[in-house]
């Protein structure tokens, strides 16, 4: 039986994740407003979970600095497009 090798790189700085590193994950979800057209993108951030790290839209973040950088970039994109709605 062949074992599967996994490697993750930080989506901000490119650092390779080592087994003992404490990393974070982020992804965009949807905040559903009370009325049609009031939905808006929502950024979620949580500590590393190996099974969830495989999800297509999850961003891998090596620490607080890269998490903050990613969040800042996301906030900037939301400011530039305040009319943005959730992708379906």
One Martini backbone bead per residue (centre of mass of N, CA, C, O) as a GRO file, in nm:
protein
   88
    1UNK     BB    1   0.095   0.038   0.024
    2UNK     BB    2   0.053   0.369  -0.061
    3UNK     BB    3   0.139   0.671   0.042
    4UNK     BB    4   0.027   0.995   0.090
    5UNK     BB    5   0.149   1.303  -0.011
    6UNK     BB    6   0.151   1.614   0.162
    7UNK     BB    7   0.127   1.963   0.057
    8UNK     BB    8   0.169   2.298   0.185
    9UNK     BB    9   0.108   2.641   0.099
   10UNK     BB   10   0.119   2.956   0.140
   11UNK     BB   11  -0.100   3.201  -0.005
   12UNK     BB   12   0.112   3.441   0.053
   13UNK     BB   13   0.441   3.334   0.092
   14UNK     BB   14   0.496   2.998   0.030
   15UNK     BB   15   0.526   2.834   0.265
   16UNK     BB   16   0.604   2.532   0.400
   17UNK     BB   17   0.440   2.281   0.555
   18UNK     BB   18   0.477   2.142   0.859
   19UNK     BB   19   0.360   1.912   1.075
   20UNK     BB   20   0.398   2.118   1.346
   21UNK     BB   21   0.252   2.343   1.233
   22UNK     BB   22   0.052   2.637   1.303
   23UNK     BB   23  -0.229   2.688   1.121
   24UNK     BB   24  -0.449   2.841   0.878
   25UNK     BB   25  -0.788   2.908   0.758
   26UNK     BB   26  -0.963   3.025   0.458
   27UNK     BB   27  -1.299   3.147   0.356
   28UNK     BB   28  -1.576   3.193   0.149
   29UNK     BB   29  -1.894   3.296   0.225
   30UNK     BB   30  -2.245   3.349   0.324
   31UNK     BB   31  -2.450   3.628   0.378
   32UNK     BB   32  -2.786   3.628   0.459
   33UNK     BB   33  -3.025   3.822   0.396
   34UNK     BB   34  -3.362   3.916   0.441
   35UNK     BB   35  -3.336   3.993   0.135
   36UNK     BB   36  -3.322   4.023  -0.175
   37UNK     BB   37  -2.981   4.118  -0.241
   38UNK     BB   38  -2.841   4.098   0.074
   39UNK     BB   39  -2.615   3.943   0.006
   40UNK     BB   40  -2.277   3.848   0.127
   41UNK     BB   41  -1.966   3.820   0.169
   42UNK     BB   42  -1.773   3.587   0.387
   43UNK     BB   43  -1.511   3.564   0.612
   44UNK     BB   44  -1.326   3.276   0.713
   45UNK     BB   45  -1.152   3.175   1.023
   46UNK     BB   46  -0.925   2.901   1.110
   47UNK     BB   47  -0.789   2.646   1.225
   48UNK     BB   48  -0.634   2.375   1.155
   49UNK     BB   49  -0.770   2.113   0.927
   50UNK     BB   50  -0.694   1.852   0.743
   51UNK     BB   51  -0.966   1.783   0.601
   52UNK     BB   52  -1.038   2.086   0.517
   53UNK     BB   53  -0.774   2.155   0.347
   54UNK     BB   54  -0.895   2.012   0.073
   55UNK     BB   55  -1.059   2.228  -0.005
   56UNK     BB   56  -1.081   2.430  -0.276
   57UNK     BB   57  -1.135   2.732  -0.117
   58UNK     BB   58  -0.898   2.702   0.065
   59UNK     BB   59  -0.679   2.885   0.261
   60UNK     BB   60  -0.333   2.889   0.337
   61UNK     BB   61  -0.196   2.985   0.666
   62UNK     BB   62   0.105   3.033   0.859
   63UNK     BB   63  -0.017   3.297   1.015
   64UNK     BB   64  -0.092   3.602   1.133
   65UNK     BB   65   0.035   3.774   0.910
   66UNK     BB   66  -0.097   3.624   0.665
   67UNK     BB   67  -0.387   3.650   0.763
   68UNK     BB   68  -0.391   3.961   0.762
   69UNK     BB   69  -0.319   3.997   0.466
   70UNK     BB   70  -0.558   3.844   0.349
   71UNK     BB   71  -0.777   4.016   0.485
   72UNK     BB   72  -0.693   4.285   0.362
   73UNK     BB   73  -0.736   4.202   0.067
   74UNK     BB   74  -1.036   4.134   0.097
   75UNK     BB   75  -1.134   4.408   0.198
   76UNK     BB   76  -1.040   4.568  -0.047
   77UNK     BB   77  -1.222   4.417  -0.253
   78UNK     BB   78  -1.489   4.504  -0.111
   79UNK     BB   79  -1.452   4.810  -0.144
   80UNK     BB   80  -1.434   4.795  -0.464
   81UNK     BB   81  -1.710   4.583  -0.427
   82UNK     BB   82  -1.998   4.657  -0.262
   83UNK     BB   83  -2.202   4.483  -0.465
   84UNK     BB   84  -2.131   4.215  -0.377
   85UNK     BB   85  -2.210   3.877  -0.417
   86UNK     BB   86  -2.281   3.570  -0.401
   87UNK     BB   87  -2.174   3.277  -0.514
   88UNK     BB   88  -2.356   3.007  -0.711
   0.00000   0.00000   0.00000
